[in-house]
Amino acid sequence: MIEIKITIDTALSLLLDRMKFELKLRQKQGVLKPGLRLENLSYKDLINLIEASVFDTVFLLPVDLITSETNLIQIITGTVRALAKVLHREEFLLYTTQQARKLIDPIYNYFQDSLKENIYNYN
């Protein structure tokens, strides 16, 4: 198992930066009202924003970290739970490792399929 050494505070900072970027992007596209802040979003909008931000951030990691056994799921779960304090939303304390795994599995499966030995035979 590869242990990713990152504190929850650092992961939280990365996630908040990505969430702010994603919020501005969605406001620019007209999906969310301009002028809204993260604290003012509904839980549904906020969880969608969080999951999109986590997905994008994980996709930027090296493939070896995604396809190997790591503590990535625990880091994601802890980071989303830490958002409860920052955004003053207790709902995030209920975020589970199953939710994080469900979010990461499509990325894992994509890379696993891409790394199969005979994938290049069909190009």
Disulfide bonds with the S-S distance in Angstrom:
none
